[in-house]
Amino acid sequence: MDNEMDIALMPKTALQGPAMPLSMVNRGEVVVVKQVKGCRTVRQRLMDLGLNPGAQVQVLKNEISGPLIIAVKGDGRLALGRGMTHHILVMAVPGGKE
């Protein structure tokens, strides 16, 4: 049963490369959330914000200082602190660069 659920959450495009923390994604890149880590509270908070496995996000701002800003669900925007971005593992989407 768990395998059926995993398949349903996978995006239709093929993913490439190993999973990496969201904090390592360059500005303009589109990625798919592979896994959300951390304690139950952190995982639930991130999922409530729309960062579920299979969700496609685009990094709008990723600079050395300040929050990482991402686009979620089309026109939604989220600003995440560096600590939170380490809990979100993502994979690159082929051709997912602006």
C-alpha positions as CSV (number, residue, x, y, z in Angstrom):
1,M,0.0,0.0,0.0
2,D,2.8,2.4,0.8
3,N,4.3,1.8,-2.6
4,E,1.0,2.9,-4.3
5,M,1.1,6.1,-2.3
6,D,4.7,6.8,-3.3
7,I,3.9,6.3,-7.0
8,A,0.9,8.6,-6.8
9,L,3.1,11.4,-5.3
10,M,5.8,11.2,-7.9
11,P,5.8,13.9,-10.6
12,K,5.3,12.8,-14.2
13,T,8.7,14.2,-15.3
14,A,11.8,12.2,-14.8
15,L,14.1,13.5,-12.0
16,Q,17.8,13.6,-12.3
17,G,20.7,13.3,-9.9
18,P,20.8,12.6,-6.1
19,A,18.6,14.4,-3.6
20,M,20.1,17.5,-2.1
21,P,19.0,20.0,0.5
22,L,16.9,22.9,-0.8
23,S,19.6,25.3,0.5
24,M,22.0,24.1,-2.3
25,V,19.7,24.9,-5.2
26,N,20.6,27.9,-7.4
27,R,18.3,30.8,-8.1
28,G,16.0,30.1,-11.0
29,E,16.1,26.3,-10.7
30,V,13.0,24.2,-10.5
31,V,13.1,21.2,-8.2
32,V,10.7,18.6,-6.8
33,V,10.5,17.8,-3.1
34,K,11.7,14.3,-2.5
35,Q,11.6,14.1,1.3
36,V,10.9,16.4,4.3
37,K,13.1,15.6,7.3
38,G,13.2,16.8,10.9
39,C,11.1,16.3,13.9
40,R,7.4,15.8,13.5
41,T,6.6,19.4,14.2
42,V,9.0,20.7,11.5
43,R,7.8,18.1,9.0
44,Q,4.1,19.0,9.7
45,R,4.8,22.8,9.4
46,L,6.6,22.4,6.1
47,M,3.9,20.1,4.7
48,D,1.2,22.6,5.8
49,L,3.1,25.2,3.7
50,G,2.8,23.0,0.6
51,L,6.2,21.4,0.7
52,N,5.0,17.8,0.4
53,P,6.9,15.0,-1.5
54,G,6.2,15.5,-5.2
55,A,5.6,19.3,-4.9
56,Q,7.4,21.3,-7.6
57,V,9.1,24.6,-6.4
58,Q,11.2,27.2,-8.0
59,V,14.0,29.0,-6.1
60,L,13.5,32.8,-6.5
61,K,16.3,34.0,-4.2
62,N,19.2,32.1,-2.6
63,E,21.9,34.4,-1.4
64,I,24.5,34.0,1.3
65,S,22.6,36.0,3.8
66,G,18.8,36.2,4.4
67,P,16.0,33.8,3.8
68,L,15.7,31.5,0.8
69,I,12.6,32.5,-1.2
70,I,10.7,30.0,-3.3
71,A,7.6,29.8,-5.5
72,V,5.1,27.1,-4.5
73,K,1.9,26.1,-6.2
74,G,2.2,28.7,-9.0
75,D,1.9,32.1,-7.5
76,G,2.5,31.2,-3.8
77,R,5.7,32.6,-2.3
78,L,7.5,31.3,0.8
79,A,10.5,32.8,2.7
80,L,12.4,30.0,4.6
81,G,15.2,30.4,7.0
82,R,18.5,28.5,6.3
83,G,17.8,25.9,9.1
84,M,14.4,25.0,7.6
85,T,15.9,24.6,4.1
86,H,18.3,21.9,5.3
87,H,15.3,19.7,6.2
88,I,13.9,19.7,2.6
89,L,15.5,17.2,0.2
90,V,14.9,17.9,-3.5
91,M,15.8,16.6,-6.9
92,A,16.4,18.6,-10.1
93,V,13.8,18.6,-12.8
94,P,15.2,18.2,-16.3
95,G,15.0,21.5,-18.2
96,G,13.9,23.1,-14.9
97,K,15.9,26.3,-15.3
98,E,14.3,29.7,-16.0
